[in-house]
């Protein structure tokens, strides 16, 4: 629909352009012909009137099709055309030119308002005033050059008001033409051609009015080629209103405020040329009153222009100073906030440039390292406080996480390192290093580190506690449980029923406490690497069978059957640890399955792993607990520990075992239908190198941890 409307408007404009061209050619033919002067005068008067009405009507139709400021602009141009036509009609009827000239002058002033109403980018009032004054200077300079060089020595004969109006008319025309040209640089693209045609119409008016003023009001009469300027000017104005861009586009991007340099150069270039022409002719012939009046107007306009610029620039200076003060205050506040945040952080933070030299440190960095900020800023971070290796040889800078962050953009997280304080003491730290970016360019790195001395002490105390539990608690507990077992078995004679019941309760409690201690030790030893993983190739069926055999005795009293599903594949794993994992999973499945249901165990190869599944038909696990149940002492329900028993450590131990094998464990569940636990273990064919590396690391950690426990 929009494309059809645009096509119709384009065809209308083309037809209007052809009609205007033919009308102008006909006017030229008549006015340059040898017809009697009275005939040419009558034709000229009628042609001017008809063209003015048609142009004003076209502008009125454009106003009806437009909206906003553009609607007002075309309506004002239509009013200007009708006012000019009315003045000319009164002049022809009364035989006086002053009435027509005054009406025409009013029409031009309305035209100025119309031009200023065209949509353009936001503009200051001082800029509008400067454009108007530029038009006065440009138009006045052109008229002055013509008055001095083309029509020198003209004297005013007759009524002085007629000559003043005759002088003002071309000046206002030139101002409007200049204003239209300047507005072109500030308006949307759709307004370019209409404003260009409007500007051309005012240029033609200016030429005709200049000839009218130069030839003399008393001596001027219609029917000469001068009339072509008015006829063609009206035609260009009407044609502008018929252009498709006259009503604007649906979406018009606004242009930014244009630079005043071009307008300033044009204005003062014409002013200088006018001054040069005036100086060159002042010795030959005196200036006419018209030229003298024009020069006074030009000088006043130039003075007004410079005054406007001074006022505008002073206002801009004050605004800019205010903005700079406000921005400076904001930056100062932001800087203070940033410094306060950095000073409040307990972790050390420092930045380096691309060369690895420290650019800033927070107070925590200086405090932990024992330096003042001035002793660190500007020095190489790696050489200043990165401690050497155990053999005393410095670590190479190329392998440092700072170099990797600056050179390769690598982010290092939770890496352990040792920093050397100013007193020569080494401290363990945990480091996070990331690149400092300016857009996409790496300009340095930011390093955050935490003193791990207290954490290492806590780890040492924890290991000592584990050692105490292992040697000082579990040993006597084993003796207690053995003694209670003997008493329950009748080794000290037959017990009365009440005593036998109490011994049985004590025996069950000691066994439960033993399981809790064993689970706690398993978790700690797994995380500390004290319990090494020794993977070899095994059949997945053998591991599952071994676990099922140990669980069947617990499943039978609960009325739950354990069924072996499809099990295929071979794994590279520690058999004892994996059987322990499957026992934990099968025990949980049996514990939470209803009587008469079954637990199904299956396994199949999946890529580089074998995936085991333990599925039950129990109550299910809520979605928000599927991950939490693998934490220490976590249960699906807080009553499970009391009703079902258990320590809440089985799944935590299972996850630790599986992850140390390089696999993964997770759960899926549907409430009311059951749960499935998934375990992936590296396939035997792949001899997973991750598990092998983990084993080597565990063996190293064993010796370190055993020494700490000792």
N, C-alpha and C positions, 0 to 999 in steps of 0.2 A: 504493500500500500504506500509506504514512504517513498519507494523508488518510483512509483507511478506519478506521485505528486511532484517529485523533483524533476521528472522528465517533462511534465506539462509546463512547469515554470521555466525550464530551460528553453523549450520551444517558444513560449510566450516572449521571453527576453530576446531571442533571436529575431522574431518577427518585429518586435518593437524597435530593435536596432536598425533593421532594414528600413522601416518606416521613417525613423528619425533621420537616417542618412539621406533618403530620398527628399524629405522635407527640407533639409539643410541645403542640398544641391539645388532644389527649386528656388530657394531664397537667394542663393548666390547668383543663379541665372537671372533672376528678376532685378536684383540690386546692382548688378554689373552690366545690365543691358542699357540700351539707348532709349528706354521708355521715358516719357515725360516725367519731370520731377514730381508732379502732383500724384501721378499714378504710383510711382515708386514709394512715395511717402505714405499713401493710403495703404498700399500692400504691406509696408514695413510695420505701420501701426497695428494693422489687423493681425499680421503674423506674430508680432510680439505678444499681443493679447491672447491669441489662440494657444500659442505655445506655453505661455504662463499658466493658463487654465488647465491645459492637459497635464503639465508637469505637476501642478498642485494637486490635481485629482489623482494622479498616479501615487503621489506621496500619501494621500489620504487612504487609498486602498492598501498600501503597504502598512500603514499604521493599524488598519483593521485586522490584518493578518499577523501582526507581531504582538509581542508581550513585553511587559516590563519597561526598561529604559529605552529599548529600541522602538517600542510603540510610541513613547513620548517624543522621541527624536523625529520620527517621520511625521507625526502630527504637527510638530512645530514647523518643519519644513513646508508642509502643506499650508499652514497658516501664513508663513512668509510669502509663499507664492500668491495666495489670494489677496494679501495686503498689497503686494506690489502691483498686481493686476488692477485692483481697485484704485490705487493712486494714479496709475497711468490712464485709466478710464476717465477719472475726474479731470485730469490735466487736459485730455483731448477734448472733453466737453466744454471746459471753461476757457481753454486756450492759454492757461498759465502753467509754467513748468515747475514752480516752487511746490505746489501741492503734490505733484507726482514724485518730485525728488524727495520730499519729506516722507511720503509713504514708502518709497523705495529704501530710504535710510532705515525706517522702522522695520521693514522686511528683512534687511540685512542683520539688524540686531537680534531679531527673532531667530534668524539662521544661525547666529553665534550660539544661542542657547540650544538650538537643535544639535549642533555639532558636539557640544559639551555633554549632551544627554546620551550619546552613543555609548554602548557598553565597552569598557576597556578595563585594563588591570587597575587595581586600587591606586589612586593618585591623590597627592596632597593638594590642599588649596593653593599653597605657594607655587606648586608646579603648574597648576592651571593658570595662575597669574603670569608666571614666567612665559608660558606658551603664548598667551595673548600678547604680551609685550614683545616677544620675539616676532610675532606676526606684524606688529606695528613697525618694528625696526626694519624687517625684511621688506614689507610692502612700502613703507615710506622711503626706503633707500632706492627701490626700483622706481618709484614715482619721481623722486628727486632727480635721479639720473636722467629720466625722460624729460622732466621739466627743464633741466639745465642744458642737456645735450641735444634733445630732439626739438623741444618747443621753447627756445630761449626768448626772453624779452617780452613775453605775453603780458599785456596790461589788462586789469580788471575794468571792464566797461559795463555800466548798468548797476543793478541792485547788488549790494555786497553779499546779501544772504544767499543769493543764487550761486555766487562763486564759492562761498564757504561750503555750501552743500555739495557743489560739484567737486570740490577738493576732498571732502570727507568721503564721498562715495567710493572712489577707487582705493582710498586708503583702507576702508573697512572691507572692501572686496579682497584686497591683498592679505589683510589679517585673517579673514575666513579661509582663504586658500591655504595660507601657511598653517593655520590651525588644523585643517583637514589632513594635510600631509603629515603633521606631527602626530595626529591621532592614529594614523595608519600603523605606526610603529608600536602602538600600545593596545591595539584592538585585536579581537579574534580574527582568525584567518578568513572566516566567512564575510567579514566586514571590509576586506581589503578592496575589492572591486567597487562596491557601492561608494565607499569613502573616496576612492580615487576619482570616480566620475563626479562626485559632489565637489571635490577640490578643483577638478578641471573646469567645472561650471563657474566657480567663483573666479578662477583665473581669467576666463573669457569675459565675465562681468567686469573685472578690473581693467582689462585692456579697453573695453568699450567705454567705461566710465572715464578712464584716463584720456582717451581721445576726446570725449565730450568736454572734459575740463580744459584740455589743452587748446581745442579749437575755439573755445569761448562760448559761454551760455547764449549770448545774444545772436551769435553767428551760426549756431548749430540748428540743423533741421533734419527730420527723419528722411529716409530714402537713400542714405549713403551707405557704403560698405561697413561703416562703424556699427550699424544696426545688427550685423551678423553676429557680433559678440554677444548681444543680449539674446538673440534668437537661439543661437547654438548653446549658450549657457543654460537657458531654460530647458532645452532639449536634453542636455547631459544630466540635469537634475531629475527630469522625469524618467530618463533611461535608468538612472541609478536605482530608483524605486522599483523598477520592473525586474531587476536582477534577482536570481534565485537566492543569493546571499543576503538580500535586504531584510528578510524575516528571520535570519539567523539559522544556525544548525541546532539539532536536538541536544548535542553535547559539545560545548565549545570550550577548549582549554584556554585559559587566560595567559597572556604573556606577562613576563616579569617587567618591572619598571625599567624602561629604556634609559640608556646613558645619555646625559645632556651634552656630551661632547660634540656629537654631530650637529645638533641644533645650535650650539654656541659657535662652532666654526663657521657654519652657514651664516648666522646672524652677523657676526663681526666681519666676515669677509665682505659681505655686501655693504656693511657700514663703511668699511675702509675704502671700498671702490667708490662709494658715493662721495666720501670726503675728498678722494683724489680727483674725481670729476669736478667737484665744486671748486677745489683749489685751482685746477687747470683752466677753468672758465671765468674765475673771478676777475682776472686781469683783462679778459677780452670784452666781456659785456656784463653789465650788472645783472644780479639775479632778479628774476621776476618776483612779484609778491607771492605767487604760488610757491616758487622754489624756496623763498625765505621762510614762509610759514611751514613748509614741509620739513626744512632743516631744523627748525625749532622743535617741531613735534618729534623728530628722530632723536635729537639730543635729550629731550625730556624722557623719551622711552628708554634710551640707553641708561640714563641715570636711574630710572625706576627699576630697570632690570637688575642693575648692580645692587640697588638697595634691597630688592627682594632676595637676591642670592645671599647677601650678608645676613639678613634676618633668618633666612632658611638655614644657612650654615651654622649660625649661632644656636639656633634651636636644636639642630642635629647634634652639635657639640655637647650641649647640656644633656640631651637624651642619652648620648653615648657615654658620657661621664657617669650618669646615673646608673646605666646598665652595667658599666664596668665595676662601679662600687658594689652594686647588688651581687654581681657574679663573683667578685672577689670575696665578699662576705660569705656567699654560699660555699665557695671553694675552701675558705678558711674553716668553716664549720665542718665540711666533709673531711678535711685533713685532720682536724682535731678529733673527730669521731673515729677515723681510721687509726690514728695514733693511740687513742684510748682503747680501742679493741685490741690492737697488737700488744699494748702494755698490759692488758688484763688477761691475756692468754697465758696459761701456765706452761704450755709447750714452747720450745724454741722455734723461731721462724727467722729465716734469713734468705736473702735473694742474692743472686750472682748474675753477672753479665755474660756475654758470649765467651769471654776469656776465662771465666771461672772466678773472677774477682768479686769479693763481697760488695754489694751495693747498699744493703740496709740490714739491720738486725733489730729484733725486738728486745726489750729488757730481759726476758727470760733466757735468751741465747747468751747474752753477756754474763748473766748471773750463773748459769750452769757451767759455762766454760771458764769462768774466772777472769775474763777480759773486760776491758772497757770497750764501748762501741767504737771509739776512735782507733783502738788497736786492731779491730777486725775489718772495718770498712776500707776497701782499697787493696786488701791482701788476698792472695790466692787461698780459697777455702780448703782445697784438698791438701795443700802443703802446710797450712797453718794449724789445723786442729784435727785432721783425719789421722787416727793412730795407725802405726805400721802393723804388720803382721806379727804373729807370735815369735817369729825368728828375728824380728827387728828390722826386716827389710820393708821399705815403704811399698804400699800397693801401687801399681801403675795407674796413672791418671786416666789413661785411655779406657780402663775398665770401670771407672768410677760412675756412679749413678748420676752425678752432676754432668759429667761429659756426655753420657747417653741422653740425658734430657735436653741439653743444649744442641748437641750435634744431630741426634736422630729423632728427637721429639718423643722419646720413650718415657712413660710414666712409671715410676717405681713406687710400690705400695708395701708398707710394713716390712721393709728390709732391715735386718739387724746389722749394726755396725758398731765400731768403737771410736769415740772421740777422745782426744787428749786435751786435758785442761791446761791452763797456764802454769800450774804447779807441777806438771809432769804426770799427773795421775790419769789413768784411763778410765772412762765410764762407758758402760754399755748403753746403746741408744737404739730406738726403733725409728726408722726414717721413711718419710714419704716425699718423693721429689717429682715435680712436674714442670713442664716447659712454661715459660712466660711468653705469651704471644701478643704481638701488636698486629691485629688482623690475622693474616696467615703467616707472618714472619716471626720466627723465634728470636727473641731479643735477650733471652737469659733463662733462668730457672728459679723456682721458689722451692725451698726445702723446709719441711716441718719435721722436727725430731722430738722425741720424748726420752727423758732419762729413765732407763730401765733398772737402775740400781735397786730401788725398793721392790720392784716386781721380781727381780732375781732373788732378793732376800725372801720374799713370800714363797717363791717356788722352792727355795731351799728348805724353808720351814715345812712346806707341804710334803716334800719328799721325806723329811725327817719324820713327819706325822705318819706317812704311809709305812715307813720303816718300823715305827713303833707299833702300828697296828699289826704289821706282818710278824714281828718277832715277839712282842710283849702281850698282845691281846689274843691273836689267833691260836698260839701254842697252848696257853692255859684253857682257852675255850674248847680246844680239841680234847684236852684231858677231862674237862667237866662233862662234855658230851659222851666220852667213852665211859666215864664212871656212871653216868645216868643210864647208859645203855646196859651196863652190867647189872645195875640194880633192877632195871625193868625186866631183864632176862632171868632174874632169880638167883644171881650169883651170891647174894648175901642172905639167901633164904627167901621163903615165900612172904610177900608183903600183903598186908590186909588191903581190902579194896580201896579204901580212901587214900592210903599211902601210895598204892600202885597208880591211882588216878593222878595224884600230884606229881609223881615221878614221870609219868607219860607226858603231862603238860610241860614239865620242865625240859624234857628231852626234845619235844617238838619246838619249843621256844629257842633252845640252844641251836638246833639245826637251822631254824629260820635266821637266827643271828649269824650263824656261820655263812649261810648263803649271802646275806647282805654284805658281810665283810669281804667275802670272795668277789662279789660283783663290784664293790667299790675298788678293790685292789686291781681287778681286771681293767676297769675304766682308767684308773691312774696309770697303770703300767702300759696300757695301749697308747695313751697320749704321750707318755714319757719315752716310749720306745723301748721299755724294759722287756717287753714280751715280743721277741722278734717273730717275723713271718718267714716261714721256710717253704716256699711254694715248689711243688713238683707236679707232674702231670697225673691227673686222676680221672676216672670215669665219673661223670655226673651221677649215674645210677648208683655207684658204690657209696658216694657221699650221702645221697638221699636215703638209701636203705639203712645205713648206719644210724642216721638220725631217727628214722621211723621206728626202728627196733627199740630204741631207748624211750620213745614217747608212748608206745602202745600200752605199756604198763600203767601210765597215768591216764590214758584215754579210756581204758575199759571201765573203771569205776564211774566215770562221768557219762557213760552211755554214748560216747562219740567214737566213730570209726575213722581211721586214717587210711585213705586210699591212695595208691600210687598211680598217677596218670601217665601220660606219655613223657618219658624222660630219655633224651638223646644228647650226645655231645660229650666232649672231654674238656676239662678245665685245668688251668695252671694255678694251683692254690695250695694253701696249707690245710691239710685234711682235718686236723684236730680243730682248727679255728673255724672252718666252714661248717663242720658238723655241729660245733657249739652254736653257731649262728642259726642253723636250721632247727636245732632243738629249741632255741628261744622262740623262734617264729611258730613252730608247731605247738609248743606249750601254750603260747598266748591264744592260738586259734582254738585249741581244745578247751581252754579255760572259759572262753567267751562264746562257745557254740552251744546251742540248745541240745538237750538229750534227744538221741535218735538221729542226729544229723551227721554229716561226714565232712572231713577235711581232705582236700585233694592237693597233692603235690605233683608238679610237672616241671619240665625243663626242655628247652630247645635252643639251638644255636641262633644267634642274632648278630650278624656282622662279625666283629672281632671279639664278641662276648657270647657267653651262654647265659640265657635269662631263665632264672628259677622263679616259680610262682607257688605261693601257698595261699589257697583260697578256702574260706570258711563260709558258713551260712548263719553267722551271728547277727547281732543287733546293728552292726555297722559303726562307722566313725564319722562324726560331723566334719564337714569340709574344712572348718577353721582349725581342726585338731590334727589334720593329716600330717602336717610337718612337726607340730609341737610334740607329738608322742615319741619322737626320737631324741628328745632332750632327757637330761637326768631327772629321775624321780617324777617323771610325767606319767599321768594316767588319763584315760579318756574321761573318766568320772572320778571325783574325789573319794567316792565310796568303794571304788574297786579294790583299793589296797586292803580295806577291812573285810569286804565280802569275799573277794576272790584270792586275796593274798598276793604276794609279789613285792619286789623292791622298787619297781619302776626304773630299773637300770638295764634290763635285758635288751631293749631296742637300742639304747645308747651304745651298749657294747657291740651289738650286731652292726650298727652303722660304722663304728670305728674299725671293726675287722674288715668289713667289705671295702671301705674307702682305702684302707692300707693295702688291699689287693689291687687297687686301681679300678674298682667297680663302683656301683651305685645301688642304693636301696631306697625304695619309696613305697607308698601305699595308695591304693585306690579303693573307694568304698561307696556303697549305696545304702543309706539308712534303711534298716528293716529288712535288707536282703543279704548283707554280708560284706566282707572285706577281702581284698587280695593284696598280699605283700610281694613286691617284685625285687629280685636281687640279680644283678649282673656281675659275672666273674669272667676274667679274660680266658679266652679259649686256649687250649693246650697248643694248637698249631701255631698260634701267633707268638707264644712265649713272651707275653707282654713285657716290654722293656720298662714300663713304668713300675710294675710290681717288683722287677729285679732291682731297679734303682732304690725303691723304697726299702727293700731288704738290706741292701748295703748300708743305707743310712741308719736303719734300725740297729744293725750290728755295731756300728760306731757309737750310737747313742747308748747302747747297753753298757759299754765299758765306762762311759762318762757318768751315767746315772748311778751305776753300782758304786763308783768311787765316791759320789756325793752322798749316797746312803751310808756308806761306811763312816 
